[in-house]
Amino acid sequence: MLYRSAYANRTKQWCSQNNHQVVSAVAGESWPMEPEEVRNQFDEWAKTERQHHQEAHPQYKFSP
C-alpha cells in the first residue's frame, strides 16, 4: 500500500489523468521492476507501519 501511495503521488506530477484503477495497475506492473533495494525499503516501511498500527490499536482484528 505504501508503494502504491508513493506511486500515485509520482504519477500526479506527469499524468494528467488521475484514474485510480490505472495508477494501481501500473504500480502493480512496476513493482517487480524496481531494484531490490527499493522493494526492501518499502517492505521495511510497511513492517514499521504494521508495528505502529498494532501498538495504536491492540484490539484491532481484520474482518473482511
N, C-alpha and C positions, 0 to 999 in steps of 0.2 A: 504494500500500500504506500509506503514511503517513496519507493522508486516511482510509482505511477503518479503520485502527487508532484514530485520533483519534475517528472517528465512533462506533466501538464503545465507547470509554470514555464518550462522552457519553450513549449510549443506556442504559448500565448505571444511570445516575442516574434516568432516568424510565421505563424499560421493565422490567417485572417478568420478561418472557420474554427469556432470553438465547440466542436461536436465531441461530446464526451465518449461516445462509442468509438469514434475514430482514434481519439487520443489513447484510449485503453487498448485498442487493437495494435496500434503502432508501438506503444510502450511494451506490450507483451512480446512483440516481434523483436524489439531492440534489446530486451533484457539478456538473452543468450549471447548477443554480440558484444556486450560490454566486457571490458577487461576483468579478469578475476579480482583484481584489487578493488574495483568499483563495486562489484557484486558482494564481495566480502564486507566492504564498508557499509553498504545498505543492510546486510544481514546483521552486522553489529548494532547499527542504529535500531533495527527492528527488535532485537533482543533487549536493548535498553528500554525501548518503549513498552514492551511487554512487561518487564520488571516494574516499571513505574506505574503502569496501569494496575498490576496486581497489588502493589503497595497502596495505591489510592483507593482501590475498590476490592478489598479482600473477599467480599462475599459474592462478587460477580461470577456468574456462570453462564456461558454462552448457550442459548437455546434458540435454534432457528425456527 
